[in-house]
Amino acid sequence: MIDLAGKTSLADTMAIATGRSNTHVGAIAERVIKACKETGVAAPRVEGMPHNDWVLVDTGDLIVHIFRPEVRQFYNLEKMWSGDRPTDKSVGKAVGVKPVGAKAGRKAD
């Protein structure tokens, strides 16, 4: 589990799991989706099925990533999100990203 509070407005927590194969990743994802529905999350957003290399289940407050081992190693989300990250100071604006139409050398609003 990775605490995302103060790092992004995407979610409060991120969970990362690994399945041994595409079938295993899909089975874990199905179990996560079922558990979400049993606890009152009616329609979690799901990406990556039916390929099952990397499945993302977004419940709003929790994002669950389920990877095959080599895909997890390649993306290394633990390193990306566990370290010191700039804080998201305004909801809806990514840190370090200029708004569309912003010109080089000009300060963004």
C-alpha positions as CSV (number, residue, x, y, z in Angstrom):
1,M,0.0,0.0,0.0
2,I,1.3,3.5,-0.9
3,D,-0.1,6.5,0.8
4,L,-0.9,9.1,-1.9
5,A,-2.3,11.8,0.4
6,G,-0.7,15.1,-0.4
7,K,1.0,13.7,-3.5
8,T,-1.9,13.7,-6.0
9,S,-5.6,14.3,-6.2
10,L,-6.1,11.0,-8.1
11,A,-6.7,8.9,-4.9
12,D,-5.7,8.6,-1.3
13,T,-4.1,5.1,-1.5
14,M,-2.6,2.9,-4.1
15,A,-2.3,-0.9,-3.8
16,I,0.0,-2.9,-6.1
17,A,-0.1,-6.7,-6.6
18,T,1.5,-9.2,-8.9
19,G,-0.1,-12.2,-10.7
20,R,2.0,-15.1,-12.1
21,S,0.3,-15.0,-15.5
22,N,-2.3,-13.2,-17.5
23,T,-4.9,-15.6,-16.2
24,H,-3.8,-15.0,-12.6
25,V,-3.8,-11.2,-13.0
26,G,-7.4,-11.5,-14.4
27,A,-8.5,-13.7,-11.5
28,I,-7.1,-11.3,-8.9
29,A,-8.8,-8.4,-10.7
30,E,-12.1,-10.2,-10.8
31,R,-11.8,-10.8,-7.0
32,V,-11.0,-7.1,-6.3
33,I,-13.9,-6.0,-8.4
34,K,-16.2,-8.5,-6.6
35,A,-14.9,-7.2,-3.2
36,C,-15.5,-3.6,-4.3
37,K,-19.1,-4.4,-5.2
38,E,-19.7,-6.3,-1.9
39,T,-18.5,-3.3,0.1
40,G,-20.7,-0.8,-1.7
41,V,-18.5,0.4,-4.6
42,A,-21.1,-0.2,-7.3
43,A,-19.1,0.4,-10.4
44,P,-15.3,0.6,-10.0
45,R,-13.6,1.8,-13.2
46,V,-11.5,-1.0,-14.7
47,E,-8.8,-0.8,-17.4
48,G,-6.6,-3.5,-18.9
49,M,-9.0,-6.4,-19.2
50,P,-9.2,-8.8,-21.0
51,H,-5.5,-8.6,-21.9
52,N,-4.4,-8.8,-18.2
53,D,-0.8,-7.7,-18.5
54,W,-1.7,-4.7,-16.2
55,V,-5.1,-4.3,-14.8
56,L,-6.1,-1.1,-13.0
57,V,-9.2,-0.9,-10.7
58,D,-10.1,2.6,-9.6
59,T,-12.6,2.9,-6.8
60,G,-12.1,6.6,-6.3
61,D,-10.2,6.7,-3.0
62,L,-8.2,3.5,-3.8
63,I,-6.4,2.6,-7.0
64,V,-5.4,-1.1,-7.4
65,H,-2.7,-2.0,-9.9
66,I,-2.3,-5.7,-10.7
67,F,0.7,-6.7,-12.9
68,R,2.5,-9.6,-14.4
69,P,6.0,-9.7,-12.8
70,E,7.9,-8.3,-15.8
71,V,5.4,-5.5,-16.4
72,R,5.5,-4.5,-12.7
73,Q,9.3,-4.4,-12.8
74,F,9.3,-2.3,-16.0
75,Y,6.9,0.4,-14.6
76,N,8.2,0.3,-11.0
77,L,5.3,2.3,-9.6
78,E,6.6,1.8,-6.0
79,K,9.7,3.9,-6.8
80,M,7.7,6.5,-8.7
81,W,5.1,7.1,-6.0
82,S,6.9,6.2,-2.7
83,G,9.6,8.8,-2.9
84,D,9.5,12.5,-2.3
85,R,7.1,13.8,-4.9
86,P,6.0,17.5,-5.4
87,T,2.7,18.1,-3.8
88,D,-0.4,18.7,-5.8
89,K,-1.2,22.3,-4.6
90,S,-4.3,22.8,-6.7
91,V,-6.9,20.2,-7.5
92,G,-7.0,19.4,-11.2
93,K,-3.5,20.7,-12.0
94,A,-0.6,18.3,-12.4
95,V,2.6,19.5,-10.9
96,G,5.2,20.7,-13.5
97,V,2.7,20.5,-16.4
98,K,1.9,23.7,-18.3
99,P,-1.7,24.3,-19.3
100,V,-2.6,23.9,-23.0
101,G,-1.7,27.0,-24.9
102,A,0.9,28.2,-22.3
103,K,3.9,29.7,-24.1
104,A,7.5,29.0,-23.1
105,G,8.9,31.6,-20.7
106,R,5.5,32.7,-19.5
107,K,4.2,31.9,-16.1
108,A,1.1,29.7,-16.1
109,D,-2.0,30.8,-14.2
